Amino acid sequence: MTFWRRLSLECTYARYTDKIVQTNILDKNIPNRVWDIPININKSELFSYLLSYFFSHKSWAMNCSAMMEIPQLTIPFLGQEISRNKPSWVFSFNNELTLSNGFYFYENFTYNSAGYDILMYNHPTNNLTVGLIAKFLKNKLIVGIDGTDLLHGSNWDNWDSNYLNIQSGCRGSYDMRGLQISITYKFNTIKSDATVRKGNSDIKNRMY
């Protein structure tokens, strides 16, 4: 029972009218001339599903989620029509562990599957970040250190595109790996004296 109470599923449906996309069309008056122009798609749809799970026990907190999107889109392209209806998905997995009073370890991992962005095919990416946070002087002094993109997978500039019998693309060489050290000191904190009254509870929530 505990497992199911921590699990949530969200389903979303969106319908678009006159969605603007960039595509290639043939010039009807001049042979071999192609126009790269924005056009309106009369109707397109998007189905999305988000599955989330949260768990905590003593000094450990974990949450993970997976989102899948399925577009329903038909695009005019060089005198024909192409369909974009293959699913793509995003997965995330996060952990936080309290090592001792004032010391915290965390891990964040995200994965984006391959998928189409209209005419462009994007290859998958991932990012793994781990870090350590230490709080001193009644949480006024915060020192953090983290390493990002440890798997060297967040290079987003990897894509392919097809035009007639010509294939083009990019294999970027961006190295997003890095080590970051941060030091934060809070000189003063402001505490609101707002009281919850009927009709203003949402205002107070935004103040904290």
C-alpha positions in Angstrom: 0.0 0.0 0.0 2.9 2.4 0.8 4.3 2.0 -2.7 1.0 2.9 -4.5 0.4 5.9 -2.3 3.7 7.4 -3.4 3.1 6.7 -7.1 1.3 9.2 -9.3 0.2 9.2 -12.9 -0.7 12.3 -14.9 -2.2 12.2 -18.4 -2.4 15.3 -20.6 -4.0 15.9 -24.0 -3.4 19.0 -26.1 -4.9 20.0 -29.4 -3.4 22.8 -31.5 -5.0 24.9 -34.2 -2.8 26.6 -36.8 0.4 25.5 -35.2 3.4 27.1 -36.9 6.2 24.9 -38.1 9.2 25.3 -40.4 9.3 23.1 -43.5 10.4 22.9 -47.2 8.0 23.2 -50.1 8.4 23.2 -53.9 8.0 26.3 -56.0 5.1 25.6 -58.4 6.2 28.1 -60.9 10.0 27.5 -61.0 11.3 23.9 -61.2 14.0 22.8 -58.7 13.4 25.8 -56.5 12.6 25.0 -52.9 11.3 27.4 -50.2 12.2 27.0 -46.6 9.2 28.7 -45.0 7.0 28.7 -41.9 3.5 27.2 -42.5 0.4 26.7 -40.4 -0.8 23.2 -39.6 -4.6 23.1 -39.3 -4.7 20.5 -36.6 -2.1 18.8 -34.4 -2.3 16.9 -31.2 0.0 15.9 -28.3 -0.5 13.1 -25.8 1.7 13.1 -22.7 2.0 10.8 -19.7 4.0 11.5 -16.5 4.7 8.7 -14.0 6.3 9.9 -10.7 7.4 8.1 -7.5 8.6 9.5 -4.3 10.1 7.7 -1.3 11.8 8.8 1.9 13.2 6.9 4.9 15.1 8.4 7.7 18.0 10.3 6.2 17.3 9.2 2.6 14.9 10.8 0.1 14.5 9.6 -3.5 12.2 10.6 -6.4 12.1 9.4 -10.0 9.9 10.3 -12.9 9.3 9.2 -16.5 7.4 11.3 -19.0 6.5 10.1 -22.5 5.1 12.4 -25.3 3.4 11.2 -28.4 2.7 13.8 -31.1 0.1 13.5 -33.8 1.3 15.8 -36.6 1.4 15.7 -40.4 3.6 18.2 -42.2 3.7 19.1 -45.9 7.3 18.5 -47.1 8.5 18.8 -50.8 5.2 17.8 -52.4 4.4 15.1 -50.0 3.4 14.7 -46.3 5.4 13.3 -43.4 4.0 12.1 -40.1 5.5 12.8 -36.7 3.9 10.3 -34.3 6.8 8.4 -32.7 7.0 8.7 -28.9 9.9 10.4 -27.0 10.5 10.3 -23.3 12.4 11.9 -20.5 13.6 10.0 -17.3 14.9 11.5 -14.1 16.3 10.0 -10.9 17.2 12.0 -7.9 18.6 11.2 -4.5 19.4 13.2 -1.3 21.2 11.7 1.7 21.8 13.4 5.0 25.2 12.4 6.1 25.2 14.2 9.4 23.9 17.4 10.8 24.4 20.1 8.2 26.0 17.8 5.5 24.0 16.6 2.5 24.9 14.5 -0.5 22.8 14.6 -3.6 22.6 13.0 -7.1 20.6 14.1 -10.1 20.3 12.1 -13.3 18.3 12.9 -16.4 18.0 11.1 -19.8 16.3 12.5 -22.9 15.5 9.9 -25.6 16.1 10.4 -29.3 13.3 12.1 -31.1 12.2 14.4 -33.9 12.0 18.2 -33.7 9.7 18.6 -36.8 12.3 17.9 -39.5 15.4 17.4 -37.3 16.2 14.1 -35.6 17.9 14.7 -32.2 20.1 12.0 -30.7 19.7 11.1 -27.0 21.4 13.0 -24.2 22.0 12.5 -20.5 23.3 14.4 -17.5 24.6 13.0 -14.2 25.4 15.5 -11.4 26.6 14.6 -7.9 27.3 17.1 -5.2 27.9 17.8 -1.5 26.4 20.6 0.5 27.5 21.7 4.0 25.7 24.3 6.2 27.3 26.2 9.0 26.5 29.0 11.5 22.9 28.1 11.9 22.5 27.6 8.1 23.7 31.1 7.3 26.9 29.8 5.6 26.4 27.3 2.8 29.3 25.6 1.0 28.6 23.4 -2.0 30.7 21.4 -4.5 29.3 19.4 -7.4 30.5 17.7 -10.5 28.2 17.8 -13.6 27.8 15.7 -16.7 30.0 13.0 -15.3 29.0 10.6 -18.1 29.9 13.1 -20.8 26.4 12.7 -22.3 24.8 16.1 -22.3 26.2 17.2 -25.6 22.9 18.5 -27.1 24.3 19.4 -30.6 23.9 15.9 -32.2 21.3 15.8 -34.9 20.5 14.6 -38.4 18.4 16.0 -41.2 17.3 14.5 -44.6 16.7 16.5 -47.7 15.8 14.4 -50.8 18.8 12.1 -51.1 21.1 14.3 -49.1 21.7 13.7 -45.4 23.2 16.4 -43.2 23.8 16.6 -39.5 26.1 17.7 -36.7 28.3 15.9 -34.2 29.2 18.5 -31.7 32.3 18.3 -29.5 31.0 20.3 -26.6 32.4 19.1 -23.3 29.9 20.1 -20.6 31.7 18.3 -17.8 32.8 20.5 -14.9 33.4 21.0 -11.2 31.7 23.9 -9.3 32.4 25.2 -5.9 29.9 27.7 -4.3 30.0 29.7 -1.1 26.8 31.5 0.1 26.3 33.5 3.2 23.0 34.9 4.3 23.5 38.1 6.2 19.8 38.5 7.1 16.5 36.8 6.7 13.2 38.6 6.4 10.2 37.0 8.0 6.8 38.0 6.9 4.2 39.0 9.5 1.4 38.2 7.1 -1.5 36.3 8.6 -3.7 33.8 6.8 -7.1 35.2 6.3 -9.9 34.0 4.1 -9.1 34.6 0.5 -5.3 35.4 0.9 -3.8 32.0 1.7 -2.4 31.7 -1.8 -0.7 35.1 -1.4 1.1 34.0 1.7 2.3 30.8 0.1 4.0 32.8 -2.6 5.9 34.9 0.1 7.8 31.9 1.4 
